Amino acid sequence: MKKFISTFLTLWVIWIALTNFSTPELLTGLVVSLVLAGIIAKTVDYEFGFSVIPKVLKFVFIYVPVFIVEMVKANFNVAARVLNPALPLNPGFVKVPTKLKGNVGKLTLANSITLTPGTLSIDADDDYIYIHWIDVKGETPEEYQKYVSGKFEKILGGIYE
């Protein structure tokens, strides 16, 4: 039952976020979410209770702003390199350690790295994320982590662990 409620609430919140706040839309979303939750609730691998609310708030009000700031900084960095070819490039593949253990936390971290211009997550395993980086800084995996994923991982650790 907990998986059904978790699935229903997730689907309905997504529906509400993507549609209007009119009564017919809300009721249609309610019915569609109930039907889909009934169909897929047995196959999902998650369930949550009220303890998820502080984590969602932390994600929205702490992680998202930090991500946006880092993304804007990276956009300016890449734009400067495009507009001024004299700026040095040091592209390469790096192995960045991660302390995140859950798949969703690692996925969020890898997507955040990929969405930040100048970096692209290539692969991940238990303890590392492999990244192509337009301007490699540092010489050890720990230094790479500081530059690429340090701010993201610190916040995500408090959300997903």
Secondary structure, 3 states (H helix, E strand, C coil): CHHHHHHHHHHHHHHHHHCCCCHHHHHHHHHHHHHHHHHHCCCCCCCCCCCHHHHHHHHHHHHHHHHHHHHHHHHHHHHHHHHCCCCCCECEEEEEECCCCCHHHHHHHHHHHHHCCCEEEEEECCCEEEEEECECCCCCHHHHHHHHCHHHHHHHHHHHC
